Structures are given as structure tokens and as C-alpha cells.
Amino acid sequence: IQPRSEIVIDYSTITGDDDIYRMRCHCGSRRCRRWVGRFGLLPIQLRRDYLKRGLVPAPVIAALEEPDALR
């Protein structure tokens, strides 16, 4: 990581489907989903991308309600 680089995380990648966590986002980005919640509620293409890139911890994957929907 280079000095002064911005580090970002999608908090949905660390919240499993067994969690009821939900947070309103105020980042201001035009691409913002406005809400941060469990991983299983993300759009399917985004979930697939995050999984392919290894951005989702094993406990979150294990807690998915519909793991077959990711294939």
C-alpha cells in the first residue's frame, strides 16, 4: 500500500446472512447502495465478484442462506 492511498472496504463482505446488522451509508457516492447489510443481500454479480477476488471471509461464506445461488 502506497503512502496516502485510500483503503476501502465493503462492510457487507464481513456480515454473514446469520447477522441482522444494517447501517445507513452517507458516503455521498453516486454508486452507493445507501444501505450496508448482510452479504447475501448484495446483487448476485457483486457477490460473485467479491468471492472470486477472495474478499469474503470463510465464516461469512459458511453463513450464506443460499450458497448455490452464487454458482
PDB file of N, CA, C, O and CB in Angstrom:
ATOM      1  N   ILE A   1       0.853  -1.172   0.000  1.00  0.00           N
ATOM      2  CA  ILE A   1       0.000   0.000   0.000  1.00  0.00           C
ATOM      3  C   ILE A   1       0.897   1.232   0.000  1.00  0.00           C
ATOM      4  O   ILE A   1       1.780   1.387   0.843  1.00  0.00           O
ATOM      5  CB  ILE A   1      -0.969  -0.001   1.225  1.00  0.00           C
ATOM      6  N   GLN A   2       0.648   2.077  -0.945  1.00  0.00           N
ATOM      7  CA  GLN A   2       1.434   3.300  -1.082  1.00  0.00           C
ATOM      8  C   GLN A   2       1.001   4.357  -0.062  1.00  0.00           C
ATOM      9  O   GLN A   2      -0.164   4.390   0.336  1.00  0.00           O
ATOM     10  CB  GLN A   2       1.303   3.856  -2.504  1.00  0.00           C
ATOM     11  N   PRO A   3       1.940   5.231   0.369  1.00  0.00           N
ATOM     12  CA  PRO A   3       1.565   6.316   1.265  1.00  0.00           C
ATOM     13  C   PRO A   3       0.432   7.149   0.658  1.00  0.00           C
ATOM     14  O   PRO A   3       0.401   7.391  -0.549  1.00  0.00           O
ATOM     15  CB  PRO A   3       2.783   7.206   1.566  1.00  0.00           C
ATOM     16  N   ARG A   4      -0.479   7.574   1.499  1.00  0.00           N
ATOM     17  CA  ARG A   4      -1.625   8.402   1.132  1.00  0.00           C
ATOM     18  C   ARG A   4      -2.629   7.680   0.235  1.00  0.00           C
ATOM     19  O   ARG A   4      -3.487   8.325  -0.368  1.00  0.00           O
ATOM     20  CB  ARG A   4      -1.147   9.647   0.443  1.00  0.00           C
ATOM     21  N   SER A   5      -2.538   6.360   0.138  1.00  0.00           N
ATOM     22  CA  SER A   5      -3.523   5.586  -0.614  1.00  0.00           C
ATOM     23  C   SER A   5      -4.785   5.441   0.222  1.00  0.00           C
ATOM     24  O   SER A   5      -4.730   5.313   1.445  1.00  0.00           O
ATOM     25  CB  SER A   5      -2.961   4.192  -1.006  1.00  0.00           C
ATOM     26  N   GLU A   6      -5.904   5.464  -0.452  1.00  0.00           N
ATOM     27  CA  GLU A   6      -7.175   5.270   0.237  1.00  0.00           C
ATOM     28  C   GLU A   6      -7.454   3.776   0.348  1.00  0.00           C
ATOM     29  O   GLU A   6      -7.334   3.039  -0.631  1.00  0.00           O
ATOM     30  CB  GLU A   6      -8.334   5.998  -0.508  1.00  0.00           C
ATOM     31  N   ILE A   7      -7.820   3.342   1.529  1.00  0.00           N
ATOM     32  CA  ILE A   7      -8.172   1.950   1.765  1.00  0.00           C
ATOM     33  C   ILE A   7      -9.676   1.904   2.005  1.00  0.00           C
ATOM     34  O   ILE A   7     -10.202   2.608   2.867  1.00  0.00           O
ATOM     35  CB  ILE A   7      -7.371   1.343   2.979  1.00  0.00           C
ATOM     36  N   VAL A   8     -10.356   1.068   1.236  1.00  0.00           N
ATOM     37  CA  VAL A   8     -11.810   0.982   1.366  1.00  0.00           C
ATOM     38  C   VAL A   8     -12.221  -0.472   1.580  1.00  0.00           C
ATOM     39  O   VAL A   8     -11.517  -1.402   1.186  1.00  0.00           O
ATOM     40  CB  VAL A   8     -12.514   1.569   0.113  1.00  0.00           C
ATOM     41  N   ILE A   9     -13.367  -0.641   2.209  1.00  0.00           N
ATOM     42  CA  ILE A   9     -13.918  -1.971   2.440  1.00  0.00           C
ATOM     43  C   ILE A   9     -15.433  -1.878   2.319  1.00  0.00           C
ATOM     44  O   ILE A   9     -16.034  -0.883   2.726  1.00  0.00           O
ATOM     45  CB  ILE A   9     -13.494  -2.535   3.840  1.00  0.00           C
ATOM     46  N   ASP A  10     -16.041  -2.904   1.765  1.00  0.00           N
ATOM     47  CA  ASP A  10     -17.493  -3.005   1.746  1.00  0.00           C
ATOM     48  C   ASP A  10     -17.853  -3.822   2.982  1.00  0.00           C
ATOM     49  O   ASP A  10     -17.599  -5.025   3.022  1.00  0.00           O
ATOM     50  CB  ASP A  10     -18.041  -3.671   0.398  1.00  0.00           C
ATOM     51  N   TYR A  11     -18.432  -3.191   3.975  1.00  0.00           N
ATOM     52  CA  TYR A  11     -18.736  -3.865   5.233  1.00  0.00           C
ATOM     53  C   TYR A  11     -19.663  -5.066   5.054  1.00  0.00           C
ATOM     54  O   TYR A  11     -19.732  -5.930   5.928  1.00  0.00           O
ATOM     55  CB  TYR A  11     -19.359  -2.887   6.196  1.00  0.00           C
ATOM     56  N   SER A  12     -20.374  -5.125   3.928  1.00  0.00           N
ATOM     57  CA  SER A  12     -21.229  -6.282   3.667  1.00  0.00           C
ATOM     58  C   SER A  12     -20.424  -7.560   3.487  1.00  0.00           C
ATOM     59  O   SER A  12     -20.964  -8.656   3.637  1.00  0.00           O
ATOM     60  CB  SER A  12     -22.078  -6.037   2.436  1.00  0.00           C
ATOM     61  N   THR A  13     -19.138  -7.434   3.167  1.00  0.00           N
ATOM     62  CA  THR A  13     -18.314  -8.633   2.989  1.00  0.00           C
ATOM     63  C   THR A  13     -17.920  -9.267   4.316  1.00  0.00           C
ATOM     64  O   THR A  13     -17.365 -10.365   4.339  1.00  0.00           O
ATOM     65  CB  THR A  13     -17.067  -8.293   2.200  1.00  0.00           C
ATOM     66  N   ILE A  14     -18.200  -8.592   5.405  1.00  0.00           N
ATOM     67  CA  ILE A  14     -17.844  -9.156   6.714  1.00  0.00           C
ATOM     68  C   ILE A  14     -19.078  -9.421   7.573  1.00  0.00           C
ATOM     69  O   ILE A  14     -18.969  -9.658   8.776  1.00  0.00           O
ATOM     70  CB  ILE A  14     -16.896  -8.214   7.453  1.00  0.00           C
ATOM     71  N   THR A  15     -20.264  -9.379   6.935  1.00  0.00           N
ATOM     72  CA  THR A  15     -21.507  -9.596   7.653  1.00  0.00           C
ATOM     73  C   THR A  15     -22.250 -10.770   7.022  1.00  0.00           C
ATOM     74  O   THR A  15     -22.744 -10.664   5.899  1.00  0.00           O
ATOM     75  CB  THR A  15     -22.382  -8.317   7.645  1.00  0.00           C
ATOM     76  N   GLY A  16     -22.328 -11.871   7.731  1.00  0.00           N
ATOM     77  CA  GLY A  16     -22.960 -13.078   7.213  1.00  0.00           C
ATOM     78  C   GLY A  16     -24.472 -13.012   7.230  1.00  0.00           C
ATOM     79  O   GLY A  16     -25.060 -12.123   7.846  1.00  0.00           O
ATOM     80  N   ASP A  17     -25.094 -13.958   6.551  1.00  0.00           N
ATOM     81  CA  ASP A  17     -26.557 -14.000   6.477  1.00  0.00           C
ATOM     82  C   ASP A  17     -27.207 -14.345   7.811  1.00  0.00           C
ATOM     83  O   ASP A  17     -28.425 -14.234   7.956  1.00  0.00           O
ATOM     84  CB  ASP A  17     -26.989 -15.003   5.435  1.00  0.00           C
ATOM     85  N   ASP A  18     -26.415 -14.755   8.772  1.00  0.00           N
ATOM     86  CA  ASP A  18     -26.952 -15.039  10.097  1.00  0.00           C
ATOM     87  C   ASP A  18     -26.930 -13.802  10.992  1.00  0.00           C
ATOM     88  O   ASP A  18     -27.203 -13.896  12.189  1.00  0.00           O
ATOM     89  CB  ASP A  18     -26.165 -16.166  10.748  1.00  0.00           C
ATOM     90  N   ASP A  19     -26.608 -12.646  10.420  1.00  0.00           N
ATOM     91  CA  ASP A  19     -26.491 -11.400  11.169  1.00  0.00           C
ATOM     92  C   ASP A  19     -27.590 -10.441  10.722  1.00  0.00           C
ATOM     93  O   ASP A  19     -27.928 -10.408   9.538  1.00  0.00           O
ATOM     94  CB  ASP A  19     -25.085 -10.761  10.973  1.00  0.00           C
ATOM     95  N   ILE A  20     -28.147  -9.673  11.631  1.00  0.00           N
ATOM     96  CA  ILE A  20     -29.202  -8.724  11.286  1.00  0.00           C
ATOM     97  C   ILE A  20     -28.669  -7.299  11.145  1.00  0.00           C
ATOM     98  O   ILE A  20     -29.453  -6.360  11.010  1.00  0.00           O
ATOM     99  CB  ILE A  20     -30.298  -8.763  12.337  1.00  0.00           C
ATOM    100  N   TYR A  21     -27.361  -7.130  11.176  1.00  0.00           N
ATOM    101  CA  TYR A  21     -26.727  -5.821  11.076  1.00  0.00           C
ATOM    102  C   TYR A  21     -27.187  -5.075   9.829  1.00  0.00           C
ATOM    103  O   TYR A  21     -27.272  -5.648   8.743  1.00  0.00           O
ATOM    104  CB  TYR A  21     -25.210  -5.968  11.066  1.00  0.00           C
ATOM    105  N   ARG A  22     -27.482  -3.791  10.001  1.00  0.00           N
ATOM    106  CA  ARG A  22     -27.817  -2.928   8.882  1.00  0.00           C
ATOM    107  C   ARG A  22     -27.441  -1.501   9.257  1.00  0.00           C
ATOM    108  O   ARG A  22     -27.669  -1.065  10.386  1.00  0.00           O
ATOM    109  CB  ARG A  22     -29.329  -3.037   8.511  1.00  0.00           C
ATOM    110  N   MET A  23     -26.861  -0.775   8.298  1.00  0.00           N
ATOM    111  CA  MET A  23     -26.394   0.579   8.581  1.00  0.00           C
ATOM    112  C   MET A  23     -26.662   1.470   7.369  1.00  0.00           C
ATOM    113  O   MET A  23     -26.439   1.054   6.232  1.00  0.00           O
ATOM    114  CB  MET A  23     -24.882   0.582   8.943  1.00  0.00           C
ATOM    115  N   ARG A  24     -27.126   2.662   7.602  1.00  0.00           N
ATOM    116  CA  ARG A  24     -27.316   3.643   6.534  1.00  0.00           C
ATOM    117  C   ARG A  24     -25.952   4.219   6.163  1.00  0.00           C
ATOM    118  O   ARG A  24     -25.152   4.550   7.039  1.00  0.00           O
ATOM    119  CB  ARG A  24     -28.308   4.778   6.972  1.00  0.00           C
ATOM    120  N   CYS A  25     -25.694   4.337   4.872  1.00  0.00           N
ATOM    121  CA  CYS A  25     -24.420   4.883   4.408  1.00  0.00           C
ATOM    122  C   CYS A  25     -24.618   6.327   3.955  1.00  0.00           C
ATOM    123  O   CYS A  25     -25.612   6.661   3.309  1.00  0.00           O
ATOM    124  CB  CYS A  25     -23.835   4.023   3.255  1.00  0.00           C
ATOM    125  N   HIS A  26     -23.668   7.160   4.302  1.00  0.00           N
ATOM    126  CA  HIS A  26     -23.721   8.573   3.933  1.00  0.00           C
ATOM    127  C   HIS A  26     -22.472   8.981   3.173  1.00  0.00           C
ATOM    128  O   HIS A  26     -22.019  10.120   3.292  1.00  0.00           O
ATOM    129  CB  HIS A  26     -23.889   9.447   5.176  1.00  0.00           C
ATOM    130  N   CYS A  27     -21.904   8.058   2.385  1.00  0.00           N
ATOM    131  CA  CYS A  27     -20.634   8.344   1.705  1.00  0.00           C
ATOM    132  C   CYS A  27     -20.780   9.393   0.610  1.00  0.00           C
ATOM    133  O   CYS A  27     -19.819  10.094   0.291  1.00  0.00           O
ATOM    134  CB  CYS A  27     -20.068   7.070   1.111  1.00  0.00           C
ATOM    135  N   GLY A  28     -21.968   9.506   0.035  1.00  0.00           N
ATOM    136  CA  GLY A  28     -22.194  10.519  -0.988  1.00  0.00           C
ATOM    137  C   GLY A  28     -21.885  10.085  -2.411  1.00  0.00           C
ATOM    138  O   GLY A  28     -22.116  10.849  -3.348  1.00  0.00           O
ATOM    139  N   SER A  29     -21.373   8.886  -2.591  1.00  0.00           N
ATOM    140  CA  SER A  29     -21.063   8.398  -3.931  1.00  0.00           C
ATOM    141  C   SER A  29     -22.347   8.171  -4.723  1.00  0.00           C
ATOM    142  O   SER A  29     -23.347   7.712  -4.170  1.00  0.00           O
ATOM    143  CB  SER A  29     -20.241   7.099  -3.857  1.00  0.00           C
ATOM    144  N   ARG A  30     -22.323   8.492  -6.012  1.00  0.00           N
ATOM    145  CA  ARG A  30     -23.488   8.230  -6.867  1.00  0.00           C
ATOM    146  C   ARG A  30     -23.756   6.738  -7.000  1.00  0.00           C
ATOM    147  O   ARG A  30     -24.890   6.335  -7.259  1.00  0.00           O
ATOM    148  CB  ARG A  30     -23.282   8.844  -8.253  1.00  0.00           C
ATOM    149  N   ARG A  31     -22.721   5.910  -6.824  1.00  0.00           N
ATOM    150  CA  ARG A  31     -22.856   4.464  -6.956  1.00  0.00           C
ATOM    151  C   ARG A  31     -23.226   3.775  -5.639  1.00  0.00           C
ATOM    152  O   ARG A  31     -23.349   2.551  -5.591  1.00  0.00           O
ATOM    153  CB  ARG A  31     -21.570   3.883  -7.486  1.00  0.00           C
ATOM    154  N   CYS A  32     -23.397   4.540  -4.597  1.00  0.00           N
ATOM    155  CA  CYS A  32     -23.678   3.985  -3.273  1.00  0.00           C
ATOM    156  C   CYS A  32     -25.016   3.249  -3.246  1.00  0.00           C
ATOM    157  O   CYS A  32     -25.983   3.683  -3.872  1.00  0.00           O
ATOM    158  CB  CYS A  32     -23.673   5.097  -2.223  1.00  0.00           C
ATOM    159  N   ARG A  33     -25.067   2.126  -2.513  1.00  0.00           N
ATOM    160  CA  ARG A  33     -26.315   1.375  -2.336  1.00  0.00           C
ATOM    161  C   ARG A  33     -27.189   1.991  -1.250  1.00  0.00           C
ATOM    162  O   ARG A  33     -28.343   1.590  -1.102  1.00  0.00           O
ATOM    163  CB  ARG A  33     -26.013  -0.084  -1.992  1.00  0.00           C
ATOM    164  N   ARG A  34     -26.688   2.931  -0.504  1.00  0.00           N
ATOM    165  CA  ARG A  34     -27.365   3.666   0.575  1.00  0.00           C
ATOM    166  C   ARG A  34     -27.513   2.879   1.873  1.00  0.00           C
ATOM    167  O   ARG A  34     -27.697   3.474   2.934  1.00  0.00           O
ATOM    168  CB  ARG A  34     -28.720   4.089   0.113  1.00  0.00           C
ATOM    169  N   TRP A  35     -27.436   1.562   1.804  1.00  0.00           N
ATOM    170  CA  TRP A  35     -27.531   0.732   2.993  1.00  0.00           C
ATOM    171  C   TRP A  35     -26.420  -0.304   2.984  1.00  0.00           C
ATOM    172  O   TRP A  35     -26.065  -0.836   1.932  1.00  0.00           O
ATOM    173  CB  TRP A  35     -28.908   0.050   3.079  1.00  0.00           C
ATOM    174  N   VAL A  36     -25.877  -0.583   4.147  1.00  0.00           N
ATOM    175  CA  VAL A  36     -24.897  -1.654   4.321  1.00  0.00           C
ATOM    176  C   VAL A  36     -25.586  -2.733   5.136  1.00  0.00           C
ATOM    177  O   VAL A  36     -26.097  -2.473   6.225  1.00  0.00           O
ATOM    178  CB  VAL A  36     -23.569  -1.144   5.025  1.00  0.00           C
ATOM    179  N   GLY A  37     -25.597  -3.929   4.608  1.00  0.00           N
ATOM    180  CA  GLY A  37     -26.245  -5.037   5.306  1.00  0.00           C
ATOM    181  C   GLY A  37     -25.504  -6.328   5.045  1.00  0.00           C
ATOM    182  O   GLY A  37     -24.332  -6.316   4.668  1.00  0.00           O
ATOM    183  N   ARG A  38     -26.178  -7.428   5.242  1.00  0.00           N
ATOM    184  CA  ARG A  38     -25.527  -8.733   5.116  1.00  0.00           C
ATOM    185  C   ARG A  38     -25.130  -9.045   3.677  1.00  0.00           C
ATOM    186  O   ARG A  38     -25.734  -8.555   2.722  1.00  0.00           O
ATOM    187  CB  ARG A  38     -26.443  -9.822   5.639  1.00  0.00           C
ATOM    188  N   PHE A  39     -24.112  -9.863   3.554  1.00  0.00           N
ATOM    189  CA  PHE A  39     -23.534 -10.216   2.259  1.00  0.00           C
ATOM    190  C   PHE A  39     -24.569 -10.798   1.300  1.00  0.00           C
ATOM    191  O   PHE A  39     -24.548 -10.479   0.111  1.00  0.00           O
ATOM    192  CB  PHE A  39     -22.403 -11.206   2.451  1.00  0.00           C
ATOM    193  N   GLY A  40     -25.458 -11.630   1.784  1.00  0.00           N
ATOM    194  CA  GLY A  40     -26.438 -12.281   0.935  1.00  0.00           C
ATOM    195  C   GLY A  40     -27.433 -11.343   0.275  1.00  0.00           C
ATOM    196  O   GLY A  40     -28.140 -11.753  -0.646  1.00  0.00           O
ATOM    197  N   LEU A  41     -27.508 -10.095   0.718  1.00  0.00           N
ATOM    198  CA  LEU A  41     -28.411  -9.129   0.113  1.00  0.00           C
ATOM    199  C   LEU A  41     -27.768  -8.313  -1.000  1.00  0.00           C
ATOM    200  O   LEU A  41     -28.446  -7.540  -1.676  1.00  0.00           O
ATOM    201  CB  LEU A  41     -28.933  -8.208   1.163  1.00  0.00           C
ATOM    202  N   LEU A  42     -26.464  -8.482  -1.194  1.00  0.00           N
ATOM    203  CA  LEU A  42     -25.791  -7.774  -2.284  1.00  0.00           C
ATOM    204  C   LEU A  42     -26.274  -8.325  -3.624  1.00  0.00           C
ATOM    205  O   LEU A  42     -26.701  -9.477  -3.699  1.00  0.00           O
ATOM    206  CB  LEU A  42     -24.244  -7.907  -2.162  1.00  0.00           C
ATOM    207  N   PRO A  43     -26.212  -7.513  -4.682  1.00  0.00           N
ATOM    208  CA  PRO A  43     -26.554  -8.030  -6.010  1.00  0.00           C
ATOM    209  C   PRO A  43     -25.676  -9.241  -6.350  1.00  0.00           C
ATOM    210  O   PRO A  43     -24.490  -9.257  -6.019  1.00  0.00           O
ATOM    211  CB  PRO A  43     -26.387  -6.920  -7.086  1.00  0.00           C
ATOM    212  N   ILE A  44     -26.243 -10.240  -7.000  1.00  0.00           N
ATOM    213  CA  ILE A  44     -25.561 -11.504  -7.252  1.00  0.00           C
ATOM    214  C   ILE A  44     -24.225 -11.309  -7.979  1.00  0.00           C
ATOM    215  O   ILE A  44     -23.244 -11.972  -7.643  1.00  0.00           O
ATOM    216  CB  ILE A  44     -26.458 -12.419  -8.064  1.00  0.00           C
ATOM    217  N   GLN A  45     -24.174 -10.425  -8.952  1.00  0.00           N
ATOM    218  CA  GLN A  45     -22.914 -10.217  -9.683  1.00  0.00           C
ATOM    219  C   GLN A  45     -21.833  -9.652  -8.762  1.00  0.00           C
ATOM    220  O   GLN A  45     -20.664 -10.018  -8.882  1.00  0.00           O
ATOM    221  CB  GLN A  45     -23.135  -9.268 -10.880  1.00  0.00           C
ATOM    222  N   LEU A  46     -22.211  -8.774  -7.856  1.00  0.00           N
ATOM    223  CA  LEU A  46     -21.252  -8.208  -6.910  1.00  0.00           C
ATOM    224  C   LEU A  46     -20.762  -9.282  -5.941  1.00  0.00           C
ATOM    225  O   LEU A  46     -19.575  -9.344  -5.622  1.00  0.00           O
ATOM    226  CB  LEU A  46     -21.882  -7.034  -6.136  1.00  0.00           C
ATOM    227  N   ARG A  47     -21.691 -10.132  -5.473  1.00  0.00           N
ATOM    228  CA  ARG A  47     -21.285 -11.249  -4.591  1.00  0.00           C
ATOM    229  C   ARG A  47     -20.305 -12.154  -5.309  1.00  0.00           C
ATOM    230  O   ARG A  47     -19.282 -12.528  -4.737  1.00  0.00           O
ATOM    231  CB  ARG A  47     -22.517 -12.067  -4.126  1.00  0.00           C
ATOM    232  N   ARG A  48     -20.592 -12.510  -6.539  1.00  0.00           N
ATOM    233  CA  ARG A  48     -19.699 -13.385  -7.301  1.00  0.00           C
ATOM    234  C   ARG A  48     -18.324 -12.757  -7.477  1.00  0.00           C
ATOM    235  O   ARG A  48     -17.302 -13.429  -7.340  1.00  0.00           O
ATOM    236  CB  ARG A  48     -20.304 -13.703  -8.667  1.00  0.00           C
ATOM    237  N   ASP A  49     -18.306 -11.459  -7.781  1.00  0.00           N
ATOM    238  CA  ASP A  49     -17.041 -10.752  -7.958  1.00  0.00           C
ATOM    239  C   ASP A  49     -16.230 -10.751  -6.669  1.00  0.00           C
ATOM    240  O   ASP A  49     -15.037 -11.054  -6.686  1.00  0.00           O
ATOM    241  CB  ASP A  49     -17.293  -9.316  -8.421  1.00  0.00           C
ATOM    242  N   TYR A  50     -16.867 -10.413  -5.554  1.00  0.00           N
ATOM    243  CA  TYR A  50     -16.171 -10.393  -4.267  1.00  0.00           C
ATOM    244  C   TYR A  50     -15.619 -11.777  -3.905  1.00  0.00           C
ATOM    245  O   TYR A  50     -14.496 -11.894  -3.414  1.00  0.00           O
ATOM    246  CB  TYR A  50     -17.117  -9.900  -3.162  1.00  0.00           C
ATOM    247  N   LEU A  51     -16.414 -12.819  -4.153  1.00  0.00           N
ATOM    248  CA  LEU A  51     -15.966 -14.183  -3.856  1.00  0.00           C
ATOM    249  C   LEU A  51     -14.782 -14.571  -4.745  1.00  0.00           C
ATOM    250  O   LEU A  51     -13.804 -15.147  -4.268  1.00  0.00           O
ATOM    251  CB  LEU A  51     -17.124 -15.184  -4.046  1.00  0.00           C
ATOM    252  N   LYS A  52     -14.877 -14.256  -6.028  1.00  0.00           N
ATOM    253  CA  LYS A  52     -13.801 -14.576  -6.981  1.00  0.00           C
ATOM    254  C   LYS A  52     -12.495 -13.888  -6.581  1.00  0.00           C
ATOM    255  O   LYS A  52     -11.415 -14.459  -6.731  1.00  0.00           O
ATOM    256  CB  LYS A  52     -14.204 -14.154  -8.411  1.00  0.00           C
ATOM    257  N   ARG A  53     -12.601 -12.671  -6.078  1.00  0.00           N
ATOM    258  CA  ARG A  53     -11.422 -11.901  -5.693  1.00  0.00           C
ATOM    259  C   ARG A  53     -10.920 -12.242  -4.288  1.00  0.00           C
ATOM    260  O   ARG A  53      -9.926 -11.678  -3.832  1.00  0.00           O
ATOM    261  CB  ARG A  53     -11.730 -10.427  -5.775  1.00  0.00           C
ATOM    262  N   GLY A  54     -11.603 -13.162  -3.602  1.00  0.00           N
ATOM    263  CA  GLY A  54     -11.175 -13.582  -2.270  1.00  0.00           C
ATOM    264  C   GLY A  54     -11.401 -12.545  -1.187  1.00  0.00           C
ATOM    265  O   GLY A  54     -10.655 -12.496  -0.209  1.00  0.00           O
ATOM    266  N   LEU A  55     -12.416 -11.719  -1.350  1.00  0.00           N
ATOM    267  CA  LEU A  55     -12.673 -10.631  -0.412  1.00  0.00           C
ATOM    268  C   LEU A  55     -13.659 -10.982   0.695  1.00  0.00           C
ATOM    269  O   LEU A  55     -13.989 -10.139   1.529  1.00  0.00           O
ATOM    270  CB  LEU A  55     -13.179  -9.451  -1.155  1.00  0.00           C
ATOM    271  N   VAL A  56     -14.129 -12.233   0.701  1.00  0.00           N
ATOM    272  CA  VAL A  56     -15.148 -12.624   1.674  1.00  0.00           C
ATOM    273  C   VAL A  56     -14.579 -13.685   2.610  1.00  0.00           C
ATOM    274  O   VAL A  56     -14.137 -14.735   2.143  1.00  0.00           O
ATOM    275  CB  VAL A  56     -16.423 -13.152   0.960  1.00  0.00           C
ATOM    276  N   PRO A  57     -14.580 -13.440   3.910  1.00  0.00           N
ATOM    277  CA  PRO A  57     -14.052 -14.413   4.866  1.00  0.00           C
ATOM    278  C   PRO A  57     -14.876 -15.707   4.896  1.00  0.00           C
ATOM    279  O   PRO A  57     -16.083 -15.692   4.653  1.00  0.00           O
ATOM    280  CB  PRO A  57     -14.012 -13.797   6.258  1.00  0.00           C
ATOM    281  N   ALA A  58     -14.217 -16.807   5.193  1.00  0.00           N
ATOM    282  CA  ALA A  58     -14.863 -18.131   5.233  1.00  0.00           C
ATOM    283  C   ALA A  58     -16.098 -18.169   6.137  1.00  0.00           C
ATOM    284  O   ALA A  58     -17.090 -18.783   5.743  1.00  0.00           O
ATOM    285  CB  ALA A  58     -13.865 -19.173   5.706  1.00  0.00           C
ATOM    286  N   PRO A  59     -16.101 -17.552   7.319  1.00  0.00           N
ATOM    287  CA  PRO A  59     -17.306 -17.607   8.156  1.00  0.00           C
ATOM    288  C   PRO A  59     -18.521 -16.943   7.497  1.00  0.00           C
ATOM    289  O   PRO A  59     -19.652 -17.377   7.715  1.00  0.00           O
ATOM    290  CB  PRO A  59     -17.031 -16.941   9.494  1.00  0.00           C
ATOM    291  N   VAL A  60     -18.302 -15.913   6.706  1.00  0.00           N
ATOM    292  CA  VAL A  60     -19.412 -15.263   6.003  1.00  0.00           C
ATOM    293  C   VAL A  60     -19.938 -16.190   4.912  1.00  0.00           C
ATOM    294  O   VAL A  60     -21.150 -16.313   4.732  1.00  0.00           O
ATOM    295  CB  VAL A  60     -18.964 -13.902   5.395  1.00  0.00           C
ATOM    296  N   ILE A  61     -19.042 -16.836   4.192  1.00  0.00           N
ATOM    297  CA  ILE A  61     -19.450 -17.794   3.157  1.00  0.00           C
ATOM    298  C   ILE A  61     -20.232 -18.940   3.790  1.00  0.00           C
ATOM    299  O   ILE A  61     -21.252 -19.369   3.249  1.00  0.00           O
ATOM    300  CB  ILE A  61     -18.214 -18.341   2.390  1.00  0.00           C
ATOM    301  N   ALA A  62     -19.764 -19.435   4.926  1.00  0.00           N
ATOM    302  CA  ALA A  62     -20.430 -20.545   5.606  1.00  0.00           C
ATOM    303  C   ALA A  62     -21.832 -20.175   6.078  1.00  0.00           C
ATOM    304  O   ALA A  62     -22.689 -21.049   6.210  1.00  0.00           O
ATOM    305  CB  ALA A  62     -19.599 -21.002   6.788  1.00  0.00           C
ATOM    306  N   ALA A  63     -22.077 -18.889   6.334  1.00  0.00           N
ATOM    307  CA  ALA A  63     -23.371 -18.445   6.849  1.00  0.00           C
ATOM    308  C   ALA A  63     -24.370 -18.096   5.752  1.00  0.00           C
ATOM    309  O   ALA A  63     -25.498 -17.702   6.051  1.00  0.00           O
ATOM    310  CB  ALA A  63     -23.177 -17.255   7.739  1.00  0.00           C
ATOM    311  N   LEU A  64     -23.974 -18.236   4.484  1.00  0.00           N
ATOM    312  CA  LEU A  64     -24.881 -17.890   3.402  1.00  0.00           C
ATOM    313  C   LEU A  64     -26.138 -18.757   3.426  1.00  0.00           C
ATOM    314  O   LEU A  64     -26.056 -19.973   3.598  1.00  0.00           O
ATOM    315  CB  LEU A  64     -24.174 -18.030   2.063  1.00  0.00           C
ATOM    316  N   GLU A  65     -27.293 -18.131   3.253  1.00  0.00           N
ATOM    317  CA  GLU A  65     -28.556 -18.855   3.237  1.00  0.00           C
ATOM    318  C   GLU A  65     -28.733 -19.666   1.963  1.00  0.00           C
ATOM    319  O   GLU A  65     -29.306 -20.755   1.995  1.00  0.00           O
ATOM    320  CB  GLU A  65     -29.708 -17.891   3.395  1.00  0.00           C
ATOM    321  N   GLU A  66     -28.237 -19.136   0.824  1.00  0.00           N
ATOM    322  CA  GLU A  66     -28.391 -19.810  -0.461  1.00  0.00           C
ATOM    323  C   GLU A  66     -27.039 -19.889  -1.173  1.00  0.00           C
ATOM    324  O   GLU A  66     -26.831 -19.189  -2.164  1.00  0.00           O
ATOM    325  CB  GLU A  66     -29.430 -19.074  -1.345  1.00  0.00           C
ATOM    326  N   PRO A  67     -26.118 -20.725  -0.691  1.00  0.00           N
ATOM    327  CA  PRO A  67     -24.799 -20.767  -1.303  1.00  0.00           C
ATOM    328  C   PRO A  67     -24.825 -21.213  -2.768  1.00  0.00           C
ATOM    329  O   PRO A  67     -23.941 -20.828  -3.533  1.00  0.00           O
ATOM    330  CB  PRO A  67     -23.912 -21.685  -0.514  1.00  0.00           C
ATOM    331  N   ASP A  68     -25.807 -22.008  -3.177  1.00  0.00           N
ATOM    332  CA  ASP A  68     -25.877 -22.453  -4.565  1.00  0.00           C
ATOM    333  C   ASP A  68     -26.187 -21.319  -5.525  1.00  0.00           C
ATOM    334  O   ASP A  68     -25.887 -21.414  -6.715  1.00  0.00           O
ATOM    335  CB  ASP A  68     -26.916 -23.530  -4.707  1.00  0.00           C
ATOM    336  N   ALA A  69     -26.781 -20.252  -5.024  1.00  0.00           N
ATOM    337  CA  ALA A  69     -27.141 -19.115  -5.878  1.00  0.00           C
ATOM    338  C   ALA A  69     -25.907 -18.357  -6.361  1.00  0.00           C
ATOM    339  O   ALA A  69     -26.013 -17.491  -7.230  1.00  0.00           O
ATOM    340  CB  ALA A  69     -28.070 -18.163  -5.125  1.00  0.00           C
ATOM    341  N   LEU A  70     -24.751 -18.673  -5.811  1.00  0.00           N
ATOM    342  CA  LEU A  70     -23.532 -17.965  -6.196  1.00  0.00           C
ATOM    343  C   LEU A  70     -22.811 -18.612  -7.358  1.00  0.00           C
ATOM    344  O   LEU A  70     -21.860 -18.038  -7.890  1.00  0.00           O
ATOM    345  CB  LEU A  70     -22.605 -17.877  -5.028  1.00  0.00           C
ATOM    346  N   ARG A  71     -23.237 -19.781  -7.759  1.00  0.00           N
ATOM    347  CA  ARG A  71     -22.546 -20.503  -8.832  1.00  0.00           C
ATOM    348  C   ARG A  71     -23.046 -20.093 -10.189  1.00  0.00           C
ATOM    349  O   ARG A  71     -22.570 -20.605 -11.202  1.00  0.00           O
ATOM    350  CB  ARG A  71     -22.710 -21.993  -8.664  1.00  0.00           C
TER     351      ARG A  71
END
